[in-house]
Amino acid sequence: MTTAAPVNLPPPQCPPQLLGHCARCQAPCHRYGVGGNPLCKTHKAEAEALQKPRPAAL
C-alpha cells in the first residue's frame, strides 16, 4: 500500500538551518534565508490569489 506524499514539503535541497514552520498551518517550509517565506507553498498561493486585482464593479 502506498500513500501520497505530503503537499507542503520544503525543497529537498533546502538546508535544515533555513527550515521553519508555516505561520498558518505549522507545516515545515523554507522560511529563512534567501528565498524564504513565512508561508508554505499552499498558503503562499492562497495569499497571492487574494492579492490579485478584481475587476471593477459596474
Residue, then its C-alpha position, 0 to 999 in steps of 0.5 A: m500500500t502506498t500513500a501520497a506524499p505530503v503537499n507542503l514539503p520544503p525543497p529537498q535541497c533546502p538546508p535544515q538551518l533555513l527550515g521553519h514552520c508555516a505561520r498558518c498551518q505549522a507545516p515545515c517550509h523554507r522560511y529563512g534565508v534567501g528565498g524564504n517565506p513565512l508561508c508554505k507553498t499552499h498558503k503562499a498561493e492562497a495569499e497571492a490569489l487574494q492579492k490579485p486585482r478584481p475587476a471593477a464593479l459596474 
